[in-house]
Each structure stands twice: as C-alpha cells, then as structure tokens.
Amino acid sequence: MAEVYDRWHKSRPGKDDKPCPEHTSKTRKLVPSGEHGKGKRWQVRWRDASGKQRKENFDKRAAAETRAATVKADLDRGLYVDPAAGKESFRAVAERWRTSAVHRPTTASRVERGLRNHVYPTFGDRPVASIRTSDIQAWVKDRAQVLAPSTLEVTYAYVVTPLRTAVRDRIIASNPCDGVRLPRQRKAEIVPLHADAVRALIDASPARYRALFLLAASSGLRQGELFGLEVDGVDFLRREVTVRQQIIDPEDGEPYLGEPKTHESYRTVPLTKAAVDALAVHLERFPAPEVRIEDRTDPRKPKQRTARLIFPNQDRKPVRRGAWAHVWRRARQNANKALAAAYEQALAAWVRRGKPEGAEPVRVEVPDGASLHDLRHFYASLLIKHRENVKTVQKRLGHAKPSITLDTYTHLWPDEEDTTRAAVEAALGDVPPLCPARSA
C-alpha cells in the first residue's frame, strides 16, 4: 500500500497546537511540523516487495498521488522496480550476470574480454537506470567502426543480456536495448573446397597428421574433437568413430578434455574403409602415447588421467591452436604448389590436343582464409550432394538444431524443380483444361 503524507503539517495535531498561518484546509486543522517549509511538501510512503520502508518526496500533491497509485499498481502486479536499485553501475550488474552464467570456459573467457575491451569503457561506471536507447545506439555505431558485423553482434549480446537480467530482477523497468538496430550483415555462403584441393591438402600434410586430414574430410569432426580423439573412440570392425569429448585449449591455461560443444555433438559417425585403414597405418607408425591430462568431461568431477590420444604433437602432448596454425599454413602452401603444377601440366596437355572445346582445365586452389573447419564443410557438402536429408546431415555434424544445418548449407541442396513438376503432374495432370475451346 502506498500513501501520501503532508510533511509540512502534523498528521495528528494536539489540542493546544496553533494552526498554520500559511496553509489552510477545509477538511482538517493544519498544524506546522518541524519540517515546515523545508524541502518538498508531499511524501509518498510504501513498503516494497521485501517489506522495506520506502519514501519519495514531491512538490505537488497531484504528482505524489500519481506516484502512489503507480507504486500500488506495480506492487499488486509484481512489477515494482526500486528507484534506488537503478543507481547500481552497469559493471556491477554485468559482473553479477557474467560470474553466475553457465558458460563453457572458452566462452567465459571471450565474454570477459568483450566486456572489458568494448563495453565497460563506455557503460561500466554508468548507473544502469541512466542508460538510454540512444546511448546504446550510439555505442553500436561507434563499435561498428572497429568490429566486424558478426563480432559486433556477439559483443552486443554482452550488453543486452545483463540489461535483460536487470529487468527480470526489477532493477530497471525496461531494457534500453529494445528498438536498437544493428548494422546489416551479409552472411557469405559456404563454398566447399574442391575435391582436388582436399586431396592435395591430405598429400601435402605432415606424415604425423595425414590421417587427421583424411579423417576430418571423411567424418566432419570439429578440430577439438579430432585432437581429443582417443584410440577407444574408433571401432575398426564397425568402421565408425564415436565423439564423446574434445580438447579445449584455453588462452590462459593448459589444454584439457572437455564435453563436446552441444548435447547433440555426442554422436557416432560412420567411416569409409580408406579412413579406417589410414587410422590403422597411422597408429602403427605413430603409436598412441599415454598422455597425462585433466579430464573435465564431467564438470562435477574433474580428474587427472592418462589418455591415449591418436593425434598428439611430436612432444606427445595435446596439439595447441597456435602450433596447429603453422601446420595448416605449411600444408596449404604445399598443396597450392602441387595444384598449380598440376594445372600447368593439364593446361599444356590441353594446348597440345588443340584446345578442344569443353576440356579446358580448371584452376583449383586452397583459399587463404581456409582452415581445418573447411574440411568439415567439405564433408557436409558430400552428404548433401548424395541426397542425404537435413536430419541426417545435422546428426552427422552434431548440430544442436536442424535450423543451424539449413542456415549454413541450404544453398548446397540441389534444386528440385523438375521433381516438383513431376509430382504435381502425377496428381493433377489429368484435370481437364478450364479454358474454353478456341473457336474456328
């Protein structure tokens, strides 16, 4: 309940109290209080949802009554927001969200960097209730000058989510991010590597990692899943690989075994005979060592254990991202040299044959921006080319939802215009024409 009080006059005047010389009332005797003439006259008092006494002063009685009605309605509907809570800094609100959110270690590190580098310099010390939609929009415009659209979208989430939490916690009444527009971003379509480029990469890879390149293109496993694969994860008789963990390589610590990316990433993927044979030859040439590593696949019970990793580095330790970048760069360079030489040979042979129409060789290369993840895209393109449905492709890749698979690869599914026409023809092809017959 919220009530309005007159601070300047006693609510219970005594019999001998003298009336106020400045103010009168038709309904009651006004007697000056000790606060008479000091500050704002009208005060709204109420108890918040926790039972704590609150008050707010106003110059005009009408404004106080309006505020009292609003507070009462908000308390009755469970929408009350404490005005004092909005004085808390954005940094305090965001840090409370960041430290309580359930994030993977790599995600937690990325969130901390994003807040520290891009958000706190602008909003960190601002009272959360003082942030306006125009402030957020101006920040978006400023950050768009230094961040790629996709990175800005992720960083913007570090602003939206804490403010959304503040709304739920009744710290602020509404989220100032509502109505903010982000720069449009054009999502580039995935262009899978040419099969010749994939073969060239496999051939150009170091002997220690040749089977890894082949397995990546044959199974679509993610980089961390490949580096975290153990011997018992491969069933050589059934020709399949089971994903139940991955190597996580934090920037500020040692690599460890962690859970796969999503629940759906726990999966079993069938392998070709060539991939299984390559793994067998690899293990014969590079026997899997016993690697001591922390296992956090059960976050409640982390432990140190011995893992028989199929693809450790030359020091018999898990492969780090930085070291792998050098391996990939050299393999790409050597692959492109081989592809260029093959193209020159094919071009010379084509010229010798008199340049027959339709037989001109095509130049193939591994693009500069390609990475091991492109072998995963190549695997997906093979499944789609051979008419696998969306659900199957999602299951093989370990995507959380079919919509992710469609958003990434929908342009690779072949058009079915002819099939569509045939299907309609089969059902409605014998319907007589509705147009009148042509007259002679």
Residue pairs with C-beta under 8 A, 6 or more apart in sequence:
1 46
1 47
1 72
1 75
2 44
2 45
2 46
2 67
2 68
2 69
2 71
2 72
2 75
3 44
3 45
3 46
3 68
4 42
4 43
4 44
4 61
4 64
4 65
4 68
5 11
5 42
5 43
5 44
5 45
6 30
6 41
6 42
6 43
7 33
7 35
7 39
7 40
7 41
7 42
7 43
7 57
8 20
8 23
8 32
8 33
8 35
8 36
8 37
8 38
8 41
9 20
9 23
9 30
9 31
9 32
9 33
9 36
10 17
10 31
10 32
10 33
13 29
13 30
13 31
14 31
17 29
17 31
18 31
18 32
19 29
19 30
19 31
20 30
20 31
20 32
20 36
23 30
24 30
39 57
40 57
40 58
40 59
41 57
41 58
41 59
41 61
42 57
42 58
42 59
42 60
42 61
42 63
42 64
43 55
43 56
43 57
43 58
43 64
44 55
44 56
44 57
44 58
44 64
44 67
44 68
44 71
45 53
45 54
45 55
46 53
46 54
46 55
46 68
46 71
46 72
46 75
47 53
47 54
48 54
48 75
48 80
48 82
49 75
49 78
49 80
49 170
54 82
56 67
56 83
57 64
58 64
58 67
71 80
74 80
74 81
79 170
79 173
80 170
81 170
81 171
81 172
81 173
82 170
82 171
83 129
85 129
85 170
85 171
85 172
86 127
86 128
86 129
86 130
86 171
86 172
87 127
87 129
88 127
88 128
88 171
89 124
89 125
89 126
89 127
89 128
90 119
90 120
90 123
90 124
90 125
90 126
90 127
90 128
90 131
90 162
91 120
91 123
91 124
91 125
93 128
93 162
93 163
93 165
93 166
93 171
94 115
94 119
94 120
94 158
94 162
96 162
96 165
97 161
97 162
97 165
98 108
98 111
98 112
98 115
98 162
101 108
101 111
101 161
103 111
104 248
104 258
104 259
105 248
105 250
105 258
106 248
106 250
109 250
109 251
109 252
110 154
111 158
114 154
114 155
114 158
115 158
118 143
118 147
118 155
118 158
119 155
119 158
119 159
122 139
122 142
123 131
123 135
123 139
123 159
126 135
128 163
128 166
128 171
128 172
129 171
129 172
131 163
131 176
132 176
133 176
133 177
133 178
133 179
133 180
135 176
136 159
136 176
136 177
136 180
137 180
137 181
139 159
140 152
140 156
140 180
140 181
140 182
140 183
143 152
143 155
143 156
144 152
144 183
147 155
149 182
149 183
149 184
149 185
150 185
152 182
152 183
153 182
153 185
156 177
156 180
156 182
159 177
160 175
160 177
163 172
163 175
163 176
163 177
164 175
164 177
166 172
166 175
167 173
167 174
167 175
189 411
190 377
190 381
190 408
190 409
190 411
190 412
192 374
192 377
192 378
192 380
192 381
192 412
193 201
193 366
193 370
193 374
193 375
193 377
193 378
194 364
195 378
196 339
196 342
196 364
197 335
197 339
197 364
197 365
197 366
198 217
198 375
198 378
200 335
200 336
200 338
200 339
200 364
200 366
201 213
201 331
201 332
201 335
201 366
201 375
202 210
202 213
202 214
202 217
203 335
203 338
204 331
204 332
204 334
204 335
204 337
204 338
205 212
205 213
205 327
205 331
206 327
206 330
206 331
207 285
208 286
208 311
208 314
209 311
209 327
209 331
210 278
210 282
211 278
211 279
211 281
211 282
211 310
211 311
212 226
212 311
213 331
213 375
214 274
214 275
214 278
215 221
215 226
215 241
215 271
215 275
215 278
215 279
216 226
216 372
216 375
216 376
216 379
217 375
217 378
217 379
218 271
218 272
218 274
218 275
218 379
219 241
219 269
219 271
219 275
219 379
220 269
220 375
220 376
220 379
220 380
220 396
220 397
221 229
221 241
221 243
221 269
221 376
222 246
222 261
222 265
222 373
222 376
222 398
223 324
223 372
223 373
224 246
224 247
224 248
224 249
224 261
225 243
225 245
225 246
225 260
225 265
226 311
226 372
227 246
227 247
227 255
227 309
227 311
227 318
227 319
227 324
228 245
228 246
228 247
228 257
228 309
228 318
229 241
229 243
229 309
229 310
229 311
230 245
230 288
230 307
230 308
230 309
230 310
231 283
231 288
231 308
231 310
232 308
233 241
233 242
233 243
233 244
233 310
234 240
234 241
234 242
234 271
234 276
234 279
234 310
235 241
235 242
236 276
236 279
236 280
239 270
239 271
239 272
239 273
239 276
240 268
240 269
240 270
240 271
241 268
241 269
241 271
242 267
242 268
242 269
243 260
243 265
243 266
243 267
243 268
243 269
243 398
244 260
244 266
244 297
245 257
245 258
245 259
245 260
245 295
245 297
246 257
246 258
246 259
246 260
246 261
246 265
247 255
247 256
247 257
247 258
247 318
247 319
248 255
248 256
248 257
248 258
248 296
249 255
249 318
249 320
249 321
250 256
254 294
255 293
255 317
255 318
255 320
256 293
256 294
256 295
256 296
257 293
257 294
257 295
257 296
257 297
257 307
258 296
258 297
259 296
259 297
259 299
260 266
260 398
261 398
262 398
262 399
262 400
263 400
264 394
264 395
264 398
264 399
264 400
265 398
266 398
267 395
267 396
267 398
269 396
279 310
282 310
283 310
288 308
288 309
288 310
288 312
289 308
289 309
289 312
289 316
290 306
290 307
290 308
291 306
291 307
291 308
291 309
291 312
291 316
291 317
291 318
292 304
292 305
292 306
292 307
293 304
293 305
293 306
293 307
293 318
294 302
294 303
294 304
295 302
295 303
295 304
295 305
295 307
296 302
309 318
311 319
312 318
312 319
313 319
313 320
313 323
324 372
328 371
328 372
332 366
332 370
335 366
336 365
336 366
339 363
339 364
339 365
339 366
340 363
340 365
343 361
343 363
343 364
346 361
347 360
347 361
350 356
350 359
350 360
350 361
353 359
376 397
377 409
379 396
379 397
380 393
380 396
380 397
380 405
380 408
380 409
380 412
381 409
381 412
383 392
383 393
383 396
384 393
384 409
384 412
384 413
384 414
385 412
385 414
387 414
388 396
390 402
390 405
390 406
391 402
393 405
393 409
394 401
394 402
394 404
394 405
397 405
399 405
